[in-house]
Amino acid sequence: MTVEFTDANFEELALKTDKPVLVDFWAEWCGPCRTVGPLVVELSEEYADRAVIGKVDVDSNPEISSKYGIRSIPTLLFFKNGEVVDKQVGAVAKNILAEKLDAQL
């Protein structure tokens, strides 16, 4: 299941877990985001027990988007132990995201 990260819950759900985390920074009006979004949902189902996967709506959550310097969307950040360990900017194939996630497991 995809987690809806917000400014209020980001620290608790994304940074204080012992699992790898994939965060998709997106917006409703972003065309490439609509391409990546379904891939993120599929990955959240496939990695349900091994990783935390979710999305941040940049328009509704400016604080967390600003903290991580999100300038282009979609931007996908990979966290491990509360730290950013990898980043993907722009739409890519699902297997690329899966490889980056696998590297954190």
Phi and psi in degrees as a GROMACS rama.xvg file:
@    title "Ramachandran Plot"
@    xaxis  label "Phi"
@    yaxis  label "Psi"
@TYPE xy
-79.6161  130.936  THR-2
-86.8483  137.719  VAL-3
-94.9026  98.0928  GLU-4
-76.37  143.025  PHE-5
-133.827  170.072  THR-6
-54.904  -36.7923  ASP-7
-75.1958  -35.78  ALA-8
-107.451  -2.37978  ASN-9
-58.7111  -48.5386  PHE-10
-59.3027  -46.5018  GLU-11
-65.6337  -46.7779  GLU-12
-85.8669  -29.9072  LEU-13
-103.234  -36.0724  ALA-14
-97.2786  -22.4712  LEU-15
-105.863  35.0579  LYS-16
-117.343  153.419  THR-17
-91.3947  0.451245  ASP-18
-93.3669  154.95  LYS-19
-63.0316  151.344  PRO-20
-129.268  134.418  VAL-21
-115.766  124.261  LEU-22
-120.109  122.473  VAL-23
-98.7996  111.016  ASP-24
-87.7994  121.822  PHE-25
-146.83  175.864  TRP-26
-148.889  151.994  ALA-27
-57.4232  -37.9863  GLU-28
-82.0417  -2.9822  TRP-29
-89.5937  114.119  CYS-30
-58.9322  -53.9561  GLY-31
-60.1006  -28.2807  PRO-32
-63.8785  -35.0061  CYS-33
-70.679  -21.7484  ARG-34
-77.6547  -43.2336  THR-35
-76.3646  -34.1914  VAL-36
-48.9379  -52.6301  GLY-37
-62.4685  -30.9607  PRO-38
-67.266  -39.3362  LEU-39
-64.7246  -40.808  VAL-40
-62.9744  -44.0807  VAL-41
-61.0847  -44.3766  GLU-42
-63.4818  -36.8205  LEU-43
-63.6936  -32.0794  SER-44
-76.4361  -41.3251  GLU-45
-70.2256  -31.2709  GLU-46
-107.938  21.2719  TYR-47
-49.1773  -41.8118  ALA-48
-91.6155  -8.99282  ASP-49
-112.818  -17.3519  ARG-50
-150.264  160.49  ALA-51
-104.719  122.305  VAL-52
-128.555  130.594  ILE-53
-161.225  -172.809  GLY-54
-131.439  150.154  LYS-55
-124.082  118.961  VAL-56
-76.9852  110.868  ASP-57
-64.886  -28.9851  VAL-58
-71.128  -33.7152  ASP-59
-91.2129  -14.8603  SER-60
-132.873  65.6815  ASN-61
-66.9409  -27.3197  PRO-62
-63.5984  -52.3424  GLU-63
-69.9548  -35.14  ILE-64
-63.2815  -42.0775  SER-65
-67.3919  -41.588  SER-66
-56.4874  -37.928  LYS-67
-99.1707  11.6365  TYR-68
62.6895  37.7075  GLY-69
-73.3593  113.666  ILE-70
-112.952  -26.3737  ARG-71
-127.722  145.157  SER-72
-129.245  149.9  ILE-73
-73.1973  141.775  PRO-74
-122.809  130.241  THR-75
-115.065  123.159  LEU-76
-108.106  140.423  LEU-77
-110.837  124.085  PHE-78
-112.915  146.526  PHE-79
-143.429  127.997  LYS-80
55.049  37.7626  ASN-81
80.2621  4.00302  GLY-82
-118.979  145.671  GLU-83
-71.087  124.586  VAL-84
-116.231  -13.2741  VAL-85
-160.823  162.963  ASP-86
-150.627  143.196  LYS-87
-134.317  121.385  GLN-88
-108.476  128.663  VAL-89
95.4012  166.594  GLY-90
-74.4796  133.85  ALA-91
-139.587  169.443  VAL-92
-69.7404  153.973  ALA-93
-57.7473  -39.0376  LYS-94
-63.6941  -30.1555  ASN-95
-65.7563  -45.2343  ILE-96
-65.1477  -40.0944  LEU-97
-63.9553  -40.6682  ALA-98
-62.946  -43.194  GLU-99
-65.1738  -38.1681  LYS-100
-69.4481  -43.1262  LEU-101
-58.2667  -35.2941  ASP-102
-63.7922  -20.9134  ALA-103
-95.3327  -8.49176  GLN-104
